[in-house]
Amino acid sequence: MKRHNDSPPDSERTELERQVESLRHDLRRLQLEHDILKKANELLKKGLGVDLPLLSNREKTLLVDALRETYELSGVDPI
């Protein structure tokens, strides 16, 4: 019985791997954003309408401290 080579060509595989990495990056970013909004609601009692750019420095510090164990600070865009 012959084995069929079902793997895509190298250029297609490279493009697919790039897309997977891009999707992983997007997923991490969206998860971080979700966790920030959830924690802001929890800690700051601002309700569902939290506007992150309008938070005070003290409020941002509370959020960073609360999420420090879950997320590294390197590579995170400012709020």
Secondary structure, DSSP 8 states (H G I E B T S, - for coil): ---------HHHHHHHHHHHHHHHHHHHHHHHHHHHHHHHHHHH--TT---GGGS-HHHHHHHHHHHTTTS-STT----
